Amino acid sequence: MKVLFVVTSHEELGNTGKKTGFWVEEFAAPYYLLKDAGFDITVATPKGGQAPIDPKSEDPDAQTPATKRYYQDEEVQNIIANTEKLIDQKAADFDAVFYPGGHGPLWDLAYDKDSQQLILDFYNNEKPVAAVCHAPGVFKDIVLENGDPFVKNKNVTGFSNSEEEAVQLTDIVPFLVEDELKKSGGNYTRTDDWGVHVVQDGLLITGQNPASSESVAEKLMAVLKK
């Protein structure tokens, strides 16, 4: 089975002069869970080539067994350095799509027409769509054929307002994931800051934060194995 990972190409943290990108743990934990189970994984970004890593995700307190494995894995680091272009990917070629978070997607993937169409193509062809932490923000401008927002009346989660406040980026990010999911009519739920919280609504699987990333991948794998 084949899974497409869609990762951000954006590396500027607003106008702070600091860097952002994807969150290593949110990529590594799902990647290895699926890879070890025999899944074939393709990684794509809007620009192709090197996917930027959020420097904060390299802090000592953000490390897990999956991130440690990632940093010792030349093969996967080569994949991240040479990602495929998002525009070249087709839902027909894959069984599912997974969006890791990090703040980067709020600036590029949330407004990317290719990403929006790809998600609709997966969903409309009854293929699962999974996103964790900030990545559920990529759903914000997706509209179904009937004119409804993609997440309307769907059970969803994503990085909470209080977690954004805790990392002191509330006034830096272009929008707050929790607010946007609610505004789009999603039935947003959350747990305590940094706790594990995963929500599945049919083919849509979302996780609240980095701690939830592996559980999102587990639910995705369960759907694919049915």
C-alpha positions in Angstrom: 0.0 0.0 0.0 1.1 3.5 -0.8 0.8 6.6 1.4 1.6 10.2 0.4 3.2 12.4 3.0 2.6 16.1 2.2 5.1 18.4 4.0 5.5 22.1 4.1 8.1 24.1 2.0 7.7 27.2 4.2 10.6 28.2 6.5 10.0 31.8 7.6 8.3 32.2 11.0 6.2 35.3 10.0 8.2 38.5 10.4 10.2 37.3 13.4 13.4 36.6 11.4 13.3 33.1 12.8 12.8 29.8 11.0 10.0 27.3 10.9 9.1 24.2 8.8 7.8 20.8 9.6 8.0 19.2 13.1 10.4 16.3 13.0 8.5 14.0 15.5 5.2 14.5 13.6 6.9 13.2 10.4 9.2 10.6 11.9 6.8 8.7 14.2 4.1 8.2 11.6 6.7 7.5 8.9 8.4 4.7 10.8 5.2 3.2 12.0 3.9 2.9 8.4 7.3 2.1 6.9 8.0 -0.7 9.4 4.5 -2.2 8.5 5.5 -2.4 4.9 3.9 0.7 3.5 5.5 2.5 0.5 5.8 6.2 1.3 6.3 9.1 -1.0 7.1 12.6 0.4 6.1 15.7 -1.5 6.2 19.5 -0.8 4.9 22.5 -2.8 8.4 23.4 -4.0 10.0 20.0 -4.1 13.6 19.5 -2.9 14.6 20.2 0.7 11.8 20.3 3.2 12.6 22.8 6.0 12.8 21.5 9.5 11.4 23.6 12.4 14.5 24.3 14.5 12.4 24.1 17.7 11.6 20.5 16.9 15.3 19.7 17.3 15.3 20.9 20.9 16.3 18.2 23.4 12.9 18.1 25.1 11.2 17.5 21.7 13.1 14.2 21.1 11.5 10.8 21.0 12.8 7.4 19.9 11.4 8.2 16.4 13.3 11.4 16.1 16.5 9.8 17.3 16.1 7.2 14.6 15.4 9.9 12.0 18.7 11.7 12.8 20.6 8.5 12.3 18.8 7.5 9.1 20.6 8.8 6.1 18.1 7.3 3.7 15.1 9.2 5.1 17.2 12.4 5.4 17.9 12.1 1.8 14.2 11.7 1.1 13.6 15.0 3.0 16.3 16.7 1.1 14.9 15.6 -2.3 11.1 15.7 -1.9 8.9 15.3 -4.9 6.7 18.2 -6.1 3.2 18.3 -4.8 1.8 19.3 -8.2 3.0 16.0 -9.7 1.1 13.8 -7.2 -2.3 12.2 -7.9 -4.6 10.6 -5.4 -5.2 7.7 -7.8 -1.6 6.7 -7.2 -1.9 6.3 -3.4 -4.1 4.7 -0.8 -4.0 7.5 1.7 -2.5 11.0 2.4 -0.8 12.2 5.7 0.0 15.8 6.6 2.6 16.3 9.4 2.5 19.6 11.2 4.9 22.2 12.3 4.0 25.9 11.8 5.1 25.9 8.2 1.8 24.5 6.7 -0.1 27.6 8.1 1.7 29.7 5.5 1.8 27.5 2.4 -0.3 24.4 2.4 -3.3 26.1 4.0 -3.6 28.2 0.8 -2.2 25.8 -1.7 -4.7 25.0 -4.5 -2.9 21.7 -5.4 -3.1 20.6 -1.8 -6.8 21.5 -1.5 -7.7 19.6 -4.7 -5.6 16.6 -3.7 -7.4 16.3 -0.3 -10.7 16.4 -2.1 -9.6 13.8 -4.6 -8.6 11.5 -1.8 -11.7 12.0 0.2 -14.1 11.8 -2.7 -12.5 8.6 -3.8 -13.0 7.1 -0.3 -9.4 7.2 0.7 -8.4 8.3 4.2 -7.0 11.8 4.9 -4.9 12.3 8.1 -3.4 15.4 9.6 -1.7 16.2 12.9 -1.1 19.3 15.1 -1.0 22.4 12.8 -1.7 20.4 9.7 -5.5 20.3 10.1 -5.2 24.0 9.3 -4.7 22.9 5.6 -8.4 22.2 5.5 -9.4 25.9 6.1 -10.2 26.9 2.5 -11.4 23.5 1.1 -15.0 23.5 -0.1 -17.1 20.5 -1.0 -19.2 20.3 -4.2 -22.3 21.4 -2.2 -20.5 24.5 -1.1 -19.9 23.4 2.5 -16.5 23.8 4.1 -14.7 20.5 4.1 -14.8 20.1 7.9 -18.4 21.2 8.4 -20.1 18.9 10.9 -17.1 16.6 11.0 -15.4 15.7 14.3 -11.9 17.2 14.2 -9.0 18.3 16.4 -5.8 20.2 15.9 -3.3 22.4 17.7 -5.3 24.2 20.4 -5.3 28.0 21.1 -3.9 27.4 24.6 -1.0 25.4 23.1 -0.3 28.2 20.6 -0.3 30.6 23.5 2.1 28.4 25.5 4.6 28.6 22.6 4.0 32.3 22.4 3.1 32.4 18.7 -0.5 33.4 18.9 0.2 36.8 17.4 2.7 35.5 14.8 0.8 32.8 13.0 -1.5 33.8 10.2 -4.5 32.0 11.9 -5.2 29.8 14.9 -6.0 26.2 13.9 -8.7 25.7 16.7 -10.5 28.9 15.7 -10.3 28.1 12.0 -11.7 24.6 12.4 -14.6 25.9 14.5 -15.3 28.8 12.0 -15.5 26.2 9.3 -18.2 24.3 11.2 -16.1 21.5 12.5 -17.0 19.8 15.8 -13.6 20.6 17.4 -12.5 18.8 20.6 -9.3 18.8 22.5 -7.6 17.4 25.6 -5.2 19.0 28.0 -2.2 20.8 26.5 0.4 18.3 25.1 -1.8 15.3 25.9 -2.6 12.7 23.3 -5.9 13.3 21.4 -6.9 11.8 18.1 -10.3 12.1 16.4 -11.5 9.9 13.6 -14.6 10.8 11.6 -15.0 8.2 8.9 -12.0 8.8 6.5 -10.8 11.9 8.2 -8.3 11.4 11.0 -6.8 14.4 13.0 -4.5 14.7 16.0 -4.1 17.6 18.4 -0.3 18.0 18.8 3.1 16.2 18.4 2.3 13.7 21.1 -0.7 12.6 19.0 1.2 11.9 15.8 1.9 8.2 16.2 -1.7 7.5 17.3 -3.0 9.3 14.2 -0.8 6.9 12.1 -2.1 3.9 14.0 -5.7 4.9 13.2 -4.7 5.5 9.6 -3.1 2.1 9.3 -6.2 0.4 10.9 -8.4 2.1 8.3 -6.1 0.9 5.4 -6.0 -2.7 6.7 -9.8 -3.1 6.8 
